[in-house]
Amino acid sequence: GRPPHRSATESCRFRSRKRAVSGLTKEIAEDSIYRYLEQTLHMNIVNSKRIMTVEKMTEIDEKYLNMNVADYNCMAVISSQTYNGDGVMFEYTQSRLRPDRFRFYDNAVRKTIS
């Protein structure tokens, strides 16, 4: 079966850099990692870069996302890197999404130049 921490639509991996995220515990992660980073470590989180691609499905995707290669041979992949104010990448996430459940929504708001 599917590992309990995986959703049916995506498989994510979180990686933290120990220097940037010291003292992180399971209890903190179960509550809010970002609250801990911002309020306890006083980390200034400045930006996140995301890349969306379409990739061929792997055996792991097929197994954990309940996909059949006869129905789908590819999936949406969103890779994200998040950086703090010192320019240190402290988070890397990769989401792998089934094509039948993937939706992309973007809302761009332009500020008037004065």
C-alpha positions, 0 to 999 in steps of 0.5 A, spaced: 500 500 500 501 507 499 505 510 505 501 514 510 504 520 509 503 520 501 496 523 498 493 519 493 495 525 488 502 527 489 508 524 492 513 530 496 520 530 499 522 535 504 529 536 505 532 541 510 539 544 511 541 542 518 545 549 518 539 553 516 534 549 520 537 547 527 533 544 532 527 541 528 523 536 531 518 531 529 513 535 534 515 542 530 514 539 524 507 536 526 505 543 528 508 548 523 515 548 520 514 555 517 512 558 524 518 555 527 522 558 522 519 565 522 518 566 530 523 561 533 529 562 529 527 569 526 528 566 519 527 571 514 524 567 508 525 571 502 523 567 495 521 560 492 522 558 485 518 553 482 519 549 476 513 545 472 515 540 468 512 534 465 516 527 466 515 520 464 512 516 469 516 511 473 515 505 477 515 508 483 509 513 481 505 507 478 506 504 485 504 509 490 500 514 486 495 508 484 497 509 476 496 504 470 501 505 465 496 503 460 492 509 462 498 514 463 505 515 461 507 522 464 505 526 470 506 533 472 512 535 476 513 541 480 520 542 483 520 548 489 526 551 492 525 556 498 531 561 500 532 565 506 534 572 507 542 569 507 540 566 500 541 559 503 536 554 500 533 551 506 527 547 503 527 543 496 520 540 495 518 535 489 511 534 487 509 529 482 501 529 480 497 525 476 495 528 470 487 526 471 488 531 478 493 536 476 490 543 475 494 549 474 492 556 477 495 563 477 493 569 479 498 575 477 496 582 480 500 588 477 501 594 482 501 601 478 507 604 477 507 611 481 
